[in-house]
Amino acid sequence: MTMLDDPQTAATVWPAAYPQGYAVVDVETTGLARDDRIISAAVYRLDGRGNVEDHWYTLVNPERDPGPVWIHGLTSDVLEGAPLFPEVAAEFATRLDGRVLVAHNAIFDWQMIAREYARAERVAPVRQRLCTIALSKELALPLPNHKLESLAAHFGVVQQRAHHALDDARVLAEAFRPSLHAAARDGVRLPLLECRPLTEWSDAPATPRVGYQASYRQTSWRPSRKRPACPYPNPGRYEPGKPLAQGMRVAFSGDTSVDRELLEDRAADAGLHVATSLSRLTSLLVTNDPDSATSKTVKAKSFGTPVVDEAAFTQLLRDVVPVPQTGD
């Protein structure tokens, strides 16, 4: 028996800074893009020590094609009589309220949830999230990869229905508890990240737009957007205290309160180059969490790339210096 298993000593060694409750979440969706929809959701509520309090599951009618049925198994016929997201939003919110959202690749689940609440003109009551992939890295677990099935196998958790939201949430809850206890035992800081509910949203149509390519083939079903190339040369790095200039390469990392694609569109419309990765040529990184250990923030620090938050960037977008026009 470890000290954490001993009820007489657990209270004295459990980190006081750890959260008081968790909501282990899994959502299945019609795809991976910003205009895709949730088709099922499950939540396991856990107390501060990772013990299960209750669980909840619902189907959701996405009002569109269900996407990769070969993955999640939910057909249009199955979803036809399911409630719409606004009809389950209140119950979903009660499951999340006051708890840290825990998910495997949590940024994806959080973004899908935030978008659904934004569509419903509501705000998801989530302030922090914890990714179990990030936690497994912090714990240096000897996993062959970062798939949920590998994490489950490490802790001896048996999967019954992979890509079924309720079973995936159960599996994750069972794997999260020993991970949480290992972190507490070893004094590991939990990799908590702030969640920013969307304050501005513009829904995109489910059918492909000009400049979009969408595919739901089994090998690749991520709709991808291709922006026109920035017509201006890169003038170099942003200098704090000065305005942005057309042609600067701007990268984004982490949650934004305005939908990321809207923010990127505004940057492109202002004549900036929206970069999907960060390199020595990047002029500026926009992030609300500069201390996070994402690949972009780590590279920005190593390259000395200037960093600003979303609010500052929004202000800078109002006065972007145009490229000088040359005469004929």
HELIX and SHEET records of a PDB file:
HELIX    1   1 PRO A    7  VAL A   13  1                                   7    
HELIX    2   2 VAL A   69  HIS A   72  1                                   4    
HELIX    3   3 SER A   76  LEU A   79  1                                   4    
HELIX    4   4 PHE A   85  LEU A   96  1                                  12    
HELIX    5   5 ALA A  106  ARG A  119  1                                  14    
HELIX    6   6 THR A  132  GLU A  138  1                                   7    
HELIX    7   7 LEU A  148  HIS A  154  1                                   7    
HELIX    8   8 ALA A  165  ASP A  186  1                                  22    
HELIX    9   9 ARG A  260  ASP A  269  1                                  10    
HELIX   10  10 SER A  295  PHE A  303  1                                   9    
HELIX   11  11 GLU A  310  LEU A  317  1                                   8    
SHEET    1   A 6 VAL A  52  LEU A  59  0                                        
SHEET    2   A 6 ILE A  38  ASP A  47 -1                                        
SHEET    3   A 6 GLY A  21  THR A  29 -1                                        
SHEET    4   A 6 VAL A 100  ALA A 103  1                                        
SHEET    5   A 6 GLN A 128  CYS A 131  1                                        
SHEET    6   A 6 LEU A 192  GLU A 194 -1                                        
SHEET    1   B 2 TYR A 212  GLN A 213  0                                        
SHEET    2   B 2 SER A 224  ARG A 225 -1                                        
SHEET    1   C 4 HIS A 273  ALA A 275  0                                        
SHEET    2   C 4 ARG A 249  SER A 253  1                                        
SHEET    3   C 4 LEU A 284  THR A 287  1                                        
SHEET    4   C 4 VAL A 307  VAL A 308  1                                        
END                                                                             
